Amino acid sequence: MLRMFTSHDLRPVMATVFLFTGIVSFAFPSPSLPVDMHQWALSVIENIHNERFRAAEEDVRKIIKRYPNHPAGYFFMAAIVDSWMSTYLSDSRENEFFRFCELTVEKGDKMLKKDPEDQWAKFFIGGAEGYKGTFEARFERWITAFRYGWKGVSILAQLKDRNSDLIDILYGIGCYEYWRSALTKNLRWMPGVDDKRADGIGKIKKALDSGIYTRIAASIALIDIYLNEKSYASALAIADEALVTYPRSRNLLFGKAKALSGMGNHNDAEGVFRQVLVRAEKNPAEEHATIALCHYWIAKTHLHSGRFAECVSECDLMKNYQFDDDTKKHLVKYFNEIETIKKQAISAIHNQRSEKTVSKK
């Protein structure tokens, strides 16, 4: 639900909070999802975490073709589209994303007309509403973000109250509880909200430990949370464990690098950022946003470690790429900050030279 951070930024956005929130959990007392849908769903999860978005879409099309009146396929497609936009810092598929969310709700509502107690229908409707909330929060449209998020988590909470053994449900609820509490501290116009950060973290930990299909998503969520809490060692431990299974995950690698930098291990952090950078540069289909962001983060590590000349070089490299208009607007704050970083590095270089001149005299 309202998971407010991505691998690209410690502050805004959340990309895949409802993805994997118990989507194919067999803890429900209701009938399990069909076996083939279950297998395709597992493949979708695997492909998204490995950033194989086309392969994930192919799996989802199989679900929609076989089960056109079931909400699952449409929800998965919304998840893929949103993950793609989050990865490439784009909103070019926003209409497509919302269309699949609405289709999820529409198909779920039709199922509920036939069976008002259909838990799968309620689950996917709640997931789609919450997913819209995560998208709105990415662009800091807070009123609609909280409205959608609350609508979605309320449905999941109802399922939890009726089926407390649904461990995967705790992931979405926990993310909402934590980020709503964490963010409202900085939103003066929001009414007082109880601090449920610890409760939210506890729920996500349970999903990480015992969830059926939410473990990797819970890992990513906890990394972002621990970075926000400045618990860098905890974030690093989770990232390292998850990277054993998904060594190419951009989310996990960015999380690990940021944790290392937070701990003061700037050289090690640079190495991880460069790992992502090299892979992105070798991929002919790669958008330039990730490459620019790698230079941004590497510049910051150089600044903190006192490598000021290298910092200036990275700042300049970040500006060497061309971007689509929709991507460019998402990078504005990074380009604004990189100018500040460059000025700080140049000032430090001048100070070092002045000190050397004084010492020679």
N, C-alpha and C positions, 0 to 999 in steps of 0.2 A: 504494500500500500504506500503510504506517503514516505517512500524512501528517497531522501532528498539529495543524494550525492551520486555522482558517477565517478568512473575512474579518471576522468579528465579534470575534475574540479572538486575541491574539498567543500564547496559551499552549496551550489544550487542543485539541482536536478537529481532525479532518480530514473533509471531507465527500465529496469525489469523487475519491479517489486512484486507484481502479481504473477509474473511468470514463475511457474513451478510451485505455486502456493497450493500444494495438495491436488494438483490438477488430475492426477491419475491415482490417487490414494485409494487403496482397497479397504481402508478402515471403516468406510461407510457401511451401515447395515443394509443399505439398498444394493441392488445388483451391481456388480463390477462393470466397468466399461468393457465393451467388446474386446476380445483378445487382440485383433488386428489394430484397432484404434489405440490400444495400450502400447503396442510395439511401435507404431508410428509416432506416438507421443514421446516415447523414450528417445527415438531417433531425432525428433525435433529438438529436444533438450540438449542432446549431445552436439548436434550441429550448430546450435546457437552459441553454445559455450566455446566452440572451436571456430566461430565466425564464418561458418559455411552457410550463409543465408540462403543461397539458391537451393541447396540441398534440403534445407529445412522447409522451404516453401514447397518443394516437390512432395515432401512427406505430408504436409498439411493438405495439399490438393487431393491426395489420396483419401484423407479423412473426409473432406467435404464431398468428394465424388461418391464415396460409399455411404456416407451419413449426412446427406444435405439438410436434413431437418434437425440435426443435433447441434447445439451451440459450441461444442468443443473445438471443431475445426476453425471456426471463425475467430474464436478467442485466441487460438494459437497463431493464426495469421496476424492478428493485431499485435501479438507479442513479438513476432518476427519483425514486422514493419517498424515497431517502436525501437527494438534493439538495433536495427540497421541505422535509424536516424540518430540514436544516441552514440553509436560507434563513430559515425562520420560527421557528427555535429551538424546535422541537417534537419530542416523541418519540411522538406520538399514532399514528403509523403503523409503530411498531417491529415489531409482529407481522407486518404485511404485508411489510415489508422482508425479514425473515428467511424468510418463506414463499417469496418469489421467489428468494432466495439458495439455499434448499434445493431448489427446483424446478430451478434451474440445475444444481446438482450431480447431481440425480437424472437429468435428461435427458442430461447429459454422461456419466454412468456407463453408461447404456444404450447410448450411441454407442460407448463404449470396449469394451463387450462384443462388439459387432459388429466393431470394428476397434481393437485395443489401441494402435495407433500413431496414432490420429486426433488430430492436433495441435490442431484447433479445439476438440474436446471437452476436452482437457487445458487448453487456454488458458482456456476459460470456467470450468472447475472451479476452477482456480487463482485466477482473478479473483474468483469468488464467495467463496472462503474468505478471501482478502485483504480483500475489501470488508467482511466481517463483522468483521474485525480493526479496520478504520478506525472502524466504528460503535462498537465496544466502547471504543476509546480516547477517543472523544468524551466518554464519561461516566466516564473515568478508571478503567475496569475493566481494569487493566493486564495481569493474568495471562491472561485470555481474549483480550485484544487482541493480545498478543505471540504467543500460541499460534496464533490464526487467521492472523495476519500471516506468521509463519514458514512455516506450511503452504502458504499461497498463494504466497509468494515462492520457495519451494523448487520448486514446479511451474514457475513462470516461468523460474527459473534453469536448469532442465533443458532447457527449450525454447531458451533462449539458448545453452547449451553445444552444442546440436545444430544451431543455425541462428544463427550470430553476426551475420548481416546483418539481423536483425530489430531495427531501430532503435527501434521503438515499445515493444518489451519493456523497454528500458532505463529507461523512465519509471517503471514500477512498482517495479522493482528499486532504482533510484536513490532513490526516495522512502523506501522501507523502510530502506535503508542509512543515509540521513541521519538520519531521525527516530529510529530505534532508537539510534543513537550519541548524538544530542543529548539524548534523554530519559533514557537510562539514567544519565547523569551526575547526574541529580536524583533517581534512584530507588535509595536505599541498599540495598534488599533485592535488587536485581538483581546477578547476578555480573558480573565484569569483562567489558566488551565493547570490542573494538577500535574506535578512532575512525575510522569510514569516512565522515565527513561530506564530506570533499573528494571521495572516490570517488563518493558519491551525487550530489553537485552536478554532477560531471563527466558522469555518465550522463544526468541530466535535461537538461543543456545540449545533449547530443547529440540527445535527443528533440526539444528546442526547435528545433534547427538543421535536423535531417534527418528528423524523424518525419513520418509520413504523416497520421495523425489525432490525434496527441498534442500538437501544438504549443501550442494554447491552454491545455490542461491543464498542460503543462510550464511555461508562463508563470505561471499562478496558483501552482503549486507553488514555483517559484523566488522569487516575490515573498514568499511566507510564509517561506521559508528565509532570504532576505536580511534580512527584518525581524527574524527570530530572531537572526541573526548581527550585527545592527545595521549592516549594509551598506546604508544607506538610499538612497544614490545609485543603487546597482545595482537595488534594488527599484523605484525610481521610473522608471528607464530602461525596464525590462521592462513595467511597467504602462502607461506612455505608448505604447509600441509596440503592445501588445495592444489598447489602447483605440481605436486607429484602426479596427480591425475590429469590436470589440464595445464601442461607446461607452456603452451602457446597462448594462453588466455590473456588478452590485453588488459582486461579488468584486473586480474590477479597480479600481473606484472606491474602495472601502474600502482596498485595498492602496496605492493612490496617495496617499490622504489620510494614512494612517499613515506612509508614507515621508516625506512632506512635513513632518509633525509631528516625526518623528525627526530631520530635518535642521534643525529650528528654524524652519521656514517655517509658523508656526502660522496666520497669516491665510489663506494659500493652502490649507492643510489644511481650515480651516473652510469655505471656499468649496466644496470638493469634498464634504465631509460634507453641506452644505446642499443640494447638487445631488441627493444621494440622498434627503434628507429631503423636499424639495419634491415629488419624483416619488412617494414613498411616500404622502404626504398626499393627493395627487390621485387615487390609485388606490383606488377604493371596496372592492376585494377585498383590500387590503393588511392584513396583520396588524399589530398595534401594536408588535411586538417591534423591528422595524427602526427605527421612529420613535423609540422610547425609546432605542435604542442610538445613534442619531444625536445626540440631545440629550446623551447621556453623553459621546461623543467631543468634541462641540463644547464642552461644559463643561470638559473637560480642556485643550483648546486655549486657552480663555480664561484658565484658571488659569496656564498656562505663559507666556502673553503678558502677564500682569498686568492683565487686564480682569476684575477681581474681581466687580464688580456684575453684569456680563453672565454670569459664571460661575454666580452664585447663581440667576439667572433660569433658566438652562438646567437646573440641578439640579432646580428646582421643576417645570419643564415635563416633565421625564422622568417625574415621579410622577403626571401628570394622566391617565394612560390605564389602561384596564381590560384584564386579561389572563386567558386561560384558565389553569386550574391547571397544566397540563403546561408551558405557556410560562413561567409565573410562576417555577417552580422553577429554570428555566435562567437567569433574570434576577437571582436572589437576590444573587449575588456583585457584579453591577453596581450594584444598589441599595445594597448595603452600602458599596461604594466611593464611590458618589456622595454619601453622607452625610459621608464623610471629606473629600471634595473640597469640599463646601459649607462644612464647618467651617473648612477651610484658607482658603477665600476670605473668609469672614466675619471670621476672625482678621486677615487681611491688610487688610481694610477698616478695622477698628478701629485697627490699627497706623498706617495712613495718617492717620486722623483725629487720633490722638494726636500724631503727628509734626507735623501742621499746627498743632495747638494749642500745642505747645512752641515752634515757630518764631515764632508770633505774639507770644508773650511775650518 
